[in-house]
Amino acid sequence: GAVVSQHPSWVICKSGTSVKIECRSLDFQATTMFWYRQFPKQSLMLMATSNEGSKATYEQGVEKDKFLINHASLTLSTLTVTSAHPEDSSFYICSARWTSGRGNIQYFGAGTRLSVL
Amino acid sequence: SQQGEEDPQALSIQEGENATMNCSYKTSINNLQWYRQNSGRGLVHLILIRSNEREKHSGRLRVTLDTSKKSSSLLITASRAADTASYFCATDGTGANSKLTFGKGITLSVRP
């Protein structure tokens, strides 16, 4: 399958700082990427859809000023958690959508574990 | 909201046994997919079955789809300890810009 690289894999930061997470599709161009949040032993919660060259589409309840998304190229989307607080601690996962003849498949990064002290 | 609902929520089997996981959904779909997630990692795409297909195979995996019952099953044959993971079904809707909707997942433990 295709490769999506997510960096960093884990980050620890102080409350009030901002953290940027990068998501790169390494072997295909992705006009659409997705950002998810996952709490322990739970499913993925879609935060936003990142569209290359346009504004991201946020899910209900997700603060767009808190979670800034930039998708400046066909291979890179970034999520910036601004002024992070302990409640933002979570596992964040990105995916890139690849359209095949059979349907849309999402290839996932390995995730970023964010711990806010 | 979650569309896919998997059952059981947790499954523990002995190595060599078969594991069957089920998924139900509510709305029309273009395709249904199964993903695996190892602890603390991202998801890995396993298999996709289109709405006009009834069964797909990939190695030790067998997926069935019953659109009349809005359900799918994932069978892992001759399970191995390395199959221990969480498994998610995800449905892809019929719109051009549809996005996957994931179920809550099934935790599979394969005892060596």
Contacts between the chains, C-beta under 8 A, distances in Angstrom:
chain1	res1	chain2	res2	distance
A	1	B	44	7.4
A	1	B	45	5.7
A	4	B	42	7.7
A	6	B	42	7.0
A	32	B	97	7.9
A	34	B	99	6.6
A	41	B	107	7.8
A	42	B	104	7.1
A	42	B	105	7.9
A	43	B	2	6.5
A	43	B	88	6.6
A	43	B	102	5.2
A	43	B	103	6.5
A	43	B	104	4.6
A	43	B	105	5.3
A	44	B	43	7.6
A	44	B	88	7.6
A	44	B	102	5.1
A	46	B	99	6.9
A	49	B	99	6.3
A	91	B	40	7.4
A	93	B	42	5.3
A	93	B	43	7.2
A	95	B	42	7.8
A	95	B	43	7.5
A	97	B	99	7.9
A	102	B	31	6.9
A	102	B	48	5.8
A	102	B	50	6.0
A	103	B	30	5.8
A	103	B	31	4.1
A	103	B	33	8.0
A	103	B	48	5.9
A	103	B	50	6.4
A	103	B	92	5.7
A	104	B	92	5.7
A	104	B	98	7.0
A	104	B	100	7.5
A	105	B	33	6.9
A	105	B	45	5.6
A	105	B	48	6.3
A	106	B	43	7.9
A	106	B	45	7.1
A	106	B	90	7.9
A	106	B	100	5.7
A	107	B	45	6.6
A	108	B	35	7.7
A	108	B	42	3.8
A	108	B	43	4.3
A	108	B	44	7.2
A	108	B	45	7.8
A	109	B	42	5.2
A	110	B	41	5.5
A	110	B	42	4.5
A	111	B	40	7.1
A	111	B	41	6.2
A	111	B	42	4.9
A	113	B	40	7.1
